[in-house]
Amino acid sequence: MKRPVSLKDLAEELGVSISTVSRALKNSGEVSDAMKEKVRKLAKEKKYRPNPFAVSLLKNSPRIIGIIVPDIATYYYSSIISAINQAAVKEGYSTIIVSSDETYEIEKQCVENLINFRVEGILACVSQQTSDFSHFEVLFDQNIPLVFFDRVGLSEKSSCVITDNVESAQTATAHLLENGRKRIGFIGGANHLNIVKLRKHGYLQALRDYKIPIDKDLVVCKEIGYELGYEAASRLLALANPSDAFLCLSESLAFGAFKAIRDKGLRIPDDVALIGYIDEIHADYVSPPLSAMTHQTAQIGKTSFKLLLKQIKGSTEIEKKIIPCILTVRGSSVKKAAGNQLEAPKTTPAQE
């Protein structure tokens, strides 16, 4: 493949300096009209396009931010990225988006690559393998602002945007209990993740509130993924006193649990009810449609960028923003779906 045409290529063909070509393209008064016309004509013929990264580095003002997500292909993260991009463009910023593929080592490399790109700041959602945050600590030494969202770390040193993890899980569990469920299984990810700790806490608190005995056998927290959801639900359905409902921490876990229930020959919601943290666009993909705690992804993205921009402009304040989830009741948790949207109740803000 041919490499893009550079200023140097244009300068060599015209027999002038690179600075002359650059000034001509900027319509500088230091270059004659005749030379400007020659440069523009050649640039058009050669299909020259300026390199925004090179230009910004020359100006010593990159106006580029980095975004690190665990999985760039999922709707949840792509929706947040879209909101960040929209907010960034309005402020004159470009974005570099990288994926850790839920892997700690790749995440470390992502941070290093973004530093090398001289980004002005980084927005990050950590991988499910991440329990050591030393690679993010490097950013503080480099004076590169950092804001976490969704799955967070270094809460004493960096601002973050999270959902109302405790309250939303408490609301979802209470909904299942109020619809007659007694053996609610909690299917989560790795226990070191903040969202797992907090959502599990909300689940357990709802059981206490309704005076339901806590059964550790009904809690499965390993990794996040479709197969893990299937395996966890299958295990809980095979107990001598099986689960009659599931609260799943993520979309992939919920869909895995859905298939496990069906493969067991059970009916949803007659035999087993199901709620997951599922994005609105995917909840209707199955029958019955899934009741869901839905993230306000646009607000998460815009708020994350707003906090990062404040730091880029010099703020040293450490802020935590909590974005409520929305409970949407559909056919998977009650026999007749009400379809109502209820905001998770505001209680004590979730603690890291």
Phi, psi and omega in degrees: 000142177286141175282157178299147177292134182250170174302323180298319178299316180295318181296317181295320181291327180271348180073033179232178181279160177298321181296326178295317178297316180299315180296321180297318180290337178267004179062038180289144177289351180281353182242139182293157179298324180295317179291322177302317181296319179298315182295314181297319180297315180293319180300321179291318180297319183274358181057044179291137174230133180294148177267106185297330180291315180296318180298314182293325179292322178298325179279354182060031177216081188305321184050044178230135173242155177255146177233124178247123177233157180289329184207105186289344185275340184284149181298322182303307182287322179296327178292320176294317179301318180301317179293320178298314180302314181299316179293322182293316181300320180298334180260008177082021181255148169256163181234145170246121185251127180228154181241135178277351185054036180059029185236130182299312183296320178292323178300317177302318180292325177300315179298315180298317180296319181292324174299316180294333176281356179059045176293154180278340180189165183227135170253130188222139168241120192284156177288162180286351175272347190280118172232345176252125185251020184297330179291333175280331178301329180302328182298325179295321178294329180271001183058040177255116180302145182223131174229129176266153172220150179064273174268119191235169176206176177050045186296339179278345186244340186226150176289159181208159175234120181230167172271171179280070191302313181295308185296319182293320178292324178295318179295316181296317179294318179299321178300316179295318180296320180291344176258024170089007180276140183239336185242073185271120177273140176252120180247112184234190177260203183297138187296340182282346180287137183299321182293328178291312180302313186287318180291325176295321177299317179296319177300312181293324180295321178297320178298318179295317181301324182263009177057043175262126180303137180276127180243111182299336180293343181270002180249119178235111180234102179236271178229169179262125180169156183301311181296323179294323177295319179296313182295318182295315180295320179299319180295316182289332178282343181268358178295155178301323174241085192288166176294146173247006177195158177226139166247117185251135187290334183220170180297313182296321177295321181294317180291327174295318178295321179303313180294322180297319178298314180296317180296336179279354181081018181263157182259143177249121006259006186304314180266318183222127176267160185212131171226139176222166170278095191232140178286143186309320186294335185259347187295333182267006183289342183238167178235123000288157176300149186273130168295143190212146162268112186258133178281144173270079190297321180299318180291323177299313182295312182295319180293321179299314180294320180301316179295319180295317181298321177300319179290320178302324181277002172116357180291139177249006181289133176268117184239148173236122179248133181248121181256116182296145169274163179243126176274120176246116183272124178231202189285348185276351183240344175222154184294327175237110185292129180280331179071013181278149175253122182237131178283135179303138185298146178271115175235216178293129181305144180301139179256145179291000000 
